[in-house]
Amino acid sequence: MKGILNAKRGIEILSRFEGSSILVIGDIMVDQFIWGKVSRVSPEAPVPVVKVTSENLCLGGATNVVNNVRSLGGKVMVCGVIGDDEMGKRLISDLTSFGIDTGGVMVDKDRPTTVKTRIIAHNQQVVRYDRESTSEISIDTMQRIISYLKRNLDSLNAIIISDYGKGVTSSELIKEVIHCVRENGKIISVDPKVNNFSFYKGVTVITPNNDEASEAGGIEIKDEKTLLRVGEILLNKLACELLLITRGEDGMTLFERDGETTHIPTLAKNVYDVTGAGDTVISVLTLALTAGATLKEASAIANYAAGIAVGELGTATIAKSELVEIIKGMESEKDEQTQGSSTS
């Protein structure tokens, strides 16, 4: 991104990801994908009949953030809640196979493990159905999460709150997390749910999408004037250092506490699926900040990562090698464009 990040600096920041240790707190879930083909309409109702060809299970929600941090080279831990069921056991097994400490994953016998099931035919999502409980976690479970955070806080560089509105991120929990983390001078990043915006006053970074920012700011974002107004409102309301509004095909807009605003154009050539793209953004943004990137540099690197994530079908997890290649490639394209303009 011209004027924000060059390839050498970007790769230097990425090389420091291995030194970062991050705890992800939030709504743990399983993403289930059922793949198939459609050749006819059901005689029972005007709906397609999907002939299933394959299916797979992926780490979802907060655990997709965990998987992104891991695949990018960072050290990562996770805090959240699962049910005492087969999906919960499968999730623990998958986390363990990746070498991730599951000591912060609490089992609650009174709620199911959250599962989002997507049926996809011919690369198009036909329907999604969710199995979940959205009631707030118990006081006992909340206290166990806080205890886990306090025991590990000294070894951490940052905390990511991954809020999917499934009951883990209660106001009481977030208030205590923010108090502990800021008191110890650590970075705290939030991928928010709009209903919980008021919980996040005082965090370091928050990354709503365009619709979430509009609703939280009370103004529909429809042009640059309303975008800037919403950014101002949310910065004042949350007193955060960085507000990054992700805007789909319009890229991202970075609002800093000092009043500076930066528009970052999208790099995605094709958008196939936005599933999990927000998880990728918060993971890369936070890793970059812990690796010494400026707010603008971290946002630019997150934008590169988002361009990869939305070009893939299914829950998005990217590897550091992919990010290195795209940063090198964008730099080469810029050099070619510069040479072309100088000879014309």
Secondary structure, DSSP 8 states (H G I E B T S, - for coil): -TTT--HHHHHHHHHTGGG-EEEEEE-EEEEEEEEEEEEEE-SSSSSEEEEEEEEEEEEEEHHHHHHHHHHTT-EEEEEEEEESSHHHHHHHHHHHHTT-B-TTEEEETTS--EEEEEEEETTEEEEEEEE---S---HHHHHHHHHHHHHHGGG-SEEEEE--SSSSS-HHHHHHHHHHHHHTT-EEEEE--GGGGGGGTT-SEE--BHHHHHHHHTS---SHHHHHHHHHHHHHHH--SEEEEE-GGG-EEEEETTS-EEEE----S-----TTHHHHHHHHHHHHHHTT--HHHHHHHHHHHHHHHTTSSSS----HHHHHHHHHHHHHHHHHHHHHHHH-
